[in-house]
């Protein structure tokens, strides 16, 4: 019981059939709108020079400022998530809730000390720090908001010493008897 091969398999192995197939070249297809054909390396360099002449330095500065605002708003986008994680981890003294609170403190502190490296992609020769000082300030404010969530978490767990009973060791002992000897029963 031998099976006959498919017709397409026979056709592809037949050299006469392969020569009879007309292949459409990409040269015969029309170019898409806005496409320019460039011949040779010299014309490519001239095309790049003409293209760069159209790009204004003001456009580049505007794009760098927009990118700075995107970098500045990145921590603000994580505030709701961190607040929800802080709420869901509870107020009991467990390793997960303590680590959540400590990460909410350590992450923003590291980010505040690395502001220059965070904004390094937009600090080019054309953009000065004065033009992106508002995004940098917003970035730092958002980091302080994340730290506030961490401090609130530590406070709700009772790990921040903010009540009088937390400082009893350093209070002076008050003698209400004023030197009167009394008997203890």
C-alpha positions in Angstrom: 0.0 0.0 0.0 2.0 2.9 -1.3 0.7 6.4 -1.1 1.0 8.8 -3.9 3.0 12.0 -2.9 1.1 15.3 -2.9 1.0 17.4 -6.1 2.8 20.3 -4.6 5.7 18.0 -3.5 6.0 16.6 -7.1 5.9 20.2 -8.5 8.6 21.5 -6.3 11.0 18.7 -7.2 10.3 19.2 -11.0 12.9 21.7 -12.4 10.6 22.7 -15.3 7.9 23.7 -12.8 10.3 25.7 -10.6 11.6 27.7 -13.7 8.0 28.4 -14.8 7.1 30.2 -11.5 7.3 33.9 -11.8 8.9 35.5 -8.8 7.8 39.1 -7.9 10.9 41.2 -7.1 10.8 43.8 -4.4 12.1 46.3 -7.0 8.9 46.0 -9.0 6.7 46.9 -6.0 5.9 50.6 -5.4 7.5 52.2 -2.4 5.3 53.2 0.6 4.3 56.9 1.1 7.1 59.0 2.5 9.8 56.5 1.6 12.9 57.7 -0.3 15.3 55.4 -2.1 18.9 56.2 -1.2 21.7 55.0 -3.4 25.2 54.6 -2.0 27.0 55.6 1.2 27.7 59.2 0.3 24.1 60.0 -0.3 23.2 58.2 3.0 25.5 60.6 4.9 24.0 63.6 3.0 20.5 62.4 3.8 21.3 62.1 7.5 22.8 65.6 7.5 19.6 67.0 5.8 17.5 65.1 8.3 19.4 66.4 11.3 19.1 69.9 9.9 15.3 69.6 10.2 15.4 68.6 13.8 15.6 71.7 15.9 17.4 71.9 19.2 14.2 73.3 20.8 12.4 70.1 19.9 15.2 68.0 21.6 15.0 70.2 24.7 11.2 69.8 24.8 11.5 66.0 24.5 14.1 65.9 27.3 11.9 68.0 29.6 8.9 65.6 28.8 11.1 62.6 29.6 12.2 64.3 32.9 8.5 64.7 33.8 8.0 61.0 33.0 10.9 60.0 35.3 9.5 62.3 38.1 6.1 60.8 37.9 7.3 57.2 38.0 7.3 57.0 41.9 3.9 58.7 42.0 2.5 55.8 40.1 3.7 53.3 42.7 2.1 55.2 45.7 -1.3 53.6 45.4 0.2 50.1 45.0 2.5 50.6 48.0 -0.4 52.0 50.1 -2.5 49.0 49.3 0.3 46.6 50.1 0.9 48.3 53.4 -2.8 48.0 54.2 -3.0 44.4 53.2 0.1 43.2 55.1 -1.6 44.1 58.4 -0.4 45.6 61.7 0.8 42.5 63.5 4.5 42.1 64.1 5.4 39.6 61.4 8.4 39.5 59.1 6.4 40.4 56.0 4.8 43.5 57.4 8.1 44.6 59.0 10.0 44.1 55.7 7.3 45.9 53.8 7.6 48.9 56.1 11.4 48.9 56.0 11.4 48.6 52.1 9.1 51.6 52.1 11.8 53.5 54.0 15.0 52.3 52.4 13.8 52.5 48.8 13.0 56.2 48.8 16.1 57.1 50.8 18.3 55.4 48.2 16.3 57.1 45.4 16.7 60.5 46.9 20.5 60.1 47.1 20.6 58.9 43.5 18.5 61.8 42.0 21.3 62.7 39.6 21.7 59.2 38.2 17.9 58.9 37.8 17.8 62.1 35.7 21.1 61.4 33.9 19.4 60.4 30.6 17.9 63.9 30.3 20.9 65.9 31.5 22.5 66.5 28.2 24.6 69.4 27.0 21.4 71.3 26.0 19.4 70.9 29.1 20.5 72.4 32.3 19.5 71.5 35.8 17.5 74.7 36.1 15.1 73.6 33.4 14.3 70.3 35.1 14.4 71.5 38.7 10.6 71.2 39.0 10.6 67.5 37.9 13.4 66.8 40.3 11.5 68.4 43.2 8.4 66.4 42.3 10.5 63.2 42.2 11.8 64.0 45.8 8.3 64.8 47.0 6.9 61.5 45.7 9.8 59.7 47.5 8.9 61.5 50.7 5.3 60.3 50.2 6.5 56.7 50.0 8.5 57.2 53.1 5.4 58.6 54.9 3.5 55.4 54.1 6.4 53.5 55.6 6.4 55.6 58.8 2.6 55.2 59.1 3.1 51.4 58.8 5.7 51.4 61.5 3.5 53.6 63.7 0.5 51.3 63.2 2.6 48.3 64.3 3.8 50.2 67.4 7.4 50.3 66.4 7.8 54.0 66.5 8.4 55.4 70.0 5.9 58.2 70.1 4.0 57.8 73.3 5.1 58.7 76.9 5.3 55.1 77.9 8.0 54.5 75.3 10.3 56.9 77.1 9.8 55.9 80.8 13.4 54.8 81.1 14.6 58.4 80.7 12.1 60.1 82.9 13.1 61.3 86.4 11.7 59.4 89.3 9.2 61.5 91.3 8.9 61.0 95.0 5.4 61.8 96.1 6.1 61.2 99.7 8.5 64.1 100.0 10.8 62.2 102.3 8.0 60.8 104.6 8.7 57.2 105.5 5.7 54.9 105.0 5.2 51.3 105.7 4.6 49.0 102.8 2.1 46.2 103.5 
